[in-house]
Each structure stands twice: as C-alpha cells, then as structure tokens.
Amino acid sequence: MSGIYSWGVCIPRLRLARKTIGSAMSWINPALKSARGERSMCSWDEDSLTMAVEAARDAMPDASSRLDIRTVMLASTTLPFADRSNATVLASALGLPEQTLAFDVTGSQRSATAALSQSLASMESAASAEKALVTAADRRLAKAGSEQESSYGHGGAALVVGSGDGIATLIARSHLAADFVDHHRAADAPFDYVLEERWTREAGWIELVPNAIRESLRCAHVPAKEIGHLVINAPRVVSRKIASLVGIDAERIVDPLHDKCGDTGAGHTLLLLAGALECARPGDYVLLVGFGQGVDVLLFRTTPAIRETRPPRTLPQALADRREETEYTRFLSHCGLLTAEFGMRAERDNRTAQTVAWRRHDDIYGFIGGRCPHCGTVQFPRARVCVAPECRKSGEQTPIKLAEEKARIKTFTEDWLAYSARPPLVYGNVAFLSGGNAFIEFADFAPGEAKIADEVRFVFRLKDVDRTRGFRRYFWKAAPMRATTGRN
C-alpha cells in the first residue's frame, strides 16, 4: 500500500484579467473582448522551479519532515534548464539530504500524474519512514492575442507520498500510452502549436479517457456512482460528457479553476487534486485523470487522517492572495515577449563564478546562516569570526536555515533609478526574530506597500540572468506575509 501524506500549492500573487488582454488585443481577436475571469502570471523572478519550491515548502512545513525524503521528482514542460538537474536545485533549496535521488520528469502535460504514479509504486516496497516528494509546475508562454494567452496560467503543486495509507490511499490505477497529438511544442520553440478543439474533444478526450477510467474502477471493484471527486483538467463540456459516459455524477467534478487562475499546465492536475483533498471527508473516493499523449487514472480513497491534515495555506487562500496586473505590456515583458529599454543601468555582465557558487551552495540555495557558538549571534553568510563587536570570537558556527525564519523590515529603499525588471527595485535590511540581520532584495511588494517593522517571509526566486552564457541564478528574497492556516 502507498498513499498521499501531505500537499501544498503555489499560485503567483499576480493576476491578469482577461479583459485587460482583450483591451489590448481584441483588434486581432474580437472574441477576447467578452472573455471573463483572470489568469495567474509569474513576476519576472518566478518560474517553474521557484513555484515548485514554494509548493513543496507548504507540503513539508515542518523542516524535520524533510529528513525522510528519499526521492524528489519535478514535473514540468517548461523547466528553466534543459541540461542541468532542476530537481537537484529544488532539493538544495529545501535543504533535503544529499542522498536524495532527484530527477526531472517532462515531455507531456501528463508528466505530473506519471511522476505521481511512479513515486507511489516505488513507495509500496519502501521502508515505512521513507517518503517521496512529487512537484509539478509550469510557466507556459503563448503568442500575444492567442486563445492560449488568455486560457493559460502559471502555478504548481506538490505532494508527499509514502508507504502505508496516508491521508489518501492509492487503490487502483490504469495507464494508456497513445500518441494522440492535441498540441505540441518543439524543443527549440517558445510556443505550443494547438490543433482544432473539436478534434481534441471527440478523438482524444471522449475516445481515450472513459476506457481508462472504467479500467481503474473495474480493478478496484468500485461503482462509478460512488466517486466523490472527479479531478480532470478539461473544458466543462468535455468533463461532463466523460462523467456521463462512465456513470459518474457530474456534480462530483472538481472545479477546474479556469476562470480563477487559468490552466497552469503540467501542475494543474495536482493543483486540482489538492483542492479535492481539502474538501474530502474520510472514505471518499477521489479519481484523478491525467491527459497528454495518453491517459493516467489514479483512484484514491481518503482515510480518517484527512480530518487533521491541512496545508499551511489552502487552495482558496492561494487564490484569494492576489494583486491585479493592470499593464498588459508589463506582462509581455515579464514573459520575455517584449524587449523594453531599461537604459545603461541594465548593461552589466552577470557572469556567475561557478567555483564560488559550488563552495557556497548551501548558503546560496539553502539560505543557511550561522549562529555563533559563544554569544549566539546569527549572521549571514556564515564565517569563521563572529560579527558581533562585543564578541569577535572565532569558531565553527552552528548552521541555521534562515529561509524558514521570520523577520521584520528594519530599513528599506524603493529605488526607481537602479535596474529592475519590475521597477522599483526594493531592498533593505531585515532583522530575524531569532536574532541577526541580513541585507536582502524584496519581492512581491507593490510601490508603497513595504513598511518599517512589517513581518516578512522568505521566498526562493530568480536573482538575475546571465544572458550571454544562458545561466540563471537563484537566491532568497523577502516577501510580504500571507494568510495561512498554520505556518506563515
């Protein structure tokens, strides 16, 4: 037996109303004028990797629980690196054990459900304490004025799975490998090529998915009418047709959230699964469908432990924590689809010293500071000599993971002259509640939002891009606090 033990979600704070897209692009596509709802969008320093880190932190809010992770999977079709282990960066940011097996899963919108199925299978024979982390996120691009630009969104989710029942036990699964092409994207292409909607609906969804669902229900000896939550990332008319064909009550279809955040790609099925688990009661059957060059169907049954399990931030809270992006051209700029003139201040060589990056990778990716063994002063980065003037003693400092610490704004500057992909550049000094200070860049603050003594949390973000050498650097930034059910 194997099952899900916890989950977390990440939806970027920024939202772009579809009417904003319509106002700018209806001259080429008049239908955009009547588009409703909004889509989530990454800021310039967010991508699939940073969203996966944020979702995983909520899936494992207790740092001690991360010591049990033995496998990490990062599923995405928009990984920042084609030849660098993105999942290893994820593991480093989370401070996971060095013995962790980390690998990327990509190539299809079904990559998240494939990764989940594989991790559950591997946990069936694992030791009781061992766990696997499955993350999925996408930051897909789309041509300006296209239907995909409005319907896509950015986001991700994470699940911790292990042997035993967990909060939702896997009781059946079925898989179908079928090279049905509803859309495709070449390795060197920035955008999807999407085929005709009716073809995808009739020859893809309705032909392939029902049989895979029936096979899972047959193996589990579960009548279709007993399914409590149908998790399927499809247009409403399609999901209702599939439910009708297999005998599932259409009222059991989980809200696909297309009006609230858009289709977030490979991570969307896990995002919807998280929402279903938050609403589920003990004994509910949850049916998960993944679609993309085939079908994955996973059938879970929730356990009594579902009553006591909630992530620090629920899916409704993540959706509610929003700030509207009013500038369509800024959205294009963040997506790299509009080249803006930032002036000479942006003309700098961002070459990464890889030797230093490796020697200090714990400090950089894990945001590990040090605590003086003599006076207890916390400092970043770690050093052999304490920074406290009254101490200044040398010795090996105790590592402390500052990423999970709380802090308050001590000083800050909103700099409209320095280069930032999203002006102004906000930076300042933060004081950790456990002691010590750090000079750090801020993220997600609107102009005028930051205040002295405001409490902040830390988020893993893109620091800058070496466009000459095609390398992306990541670090931690101070961000506004958020509404949560537990840990901030």
MOMO-V405232 format. One record per helix or strand. SS is the DSSP state (H for helix, E for strand). FROM is the first residue (numbers start at 0). TO is the last residue. Records with the same first field share a line. If there is no record, write none. Layout:
SS = FROM-TO ; FROM-TO
This chain:
E = 1-9 ; 13-16 ; 37-40 ; 68-74 ; 100-104 ; 130-137 ; 140-140 ; 151-151 ; 154-162 ; 167-176 ; 182-183 ; 190-190 ; 192-193 ; 226-231 ; 252-252 ; 262-262 ; 284-290 ; 293-301 ; 322-323 ; 367-370 ; 377-378 ; 384-384 ; 393-393 ; 397-400 ; 406-414 ; 424-431 ; 436-442 ; 454-465 ; 470-479
H = 17-24 ; 29-33 ; 47-58 ; 62-67 ; 85-93 ; 110-122 ; 146-150 ; 196-219 ; 223-225 ; 235-245 ; 249-251 ; 264-278 ; 303-306 ; 314-319 ; 327-333 ; 343-345 ; 353-358 ; 360-365 ; 401-403
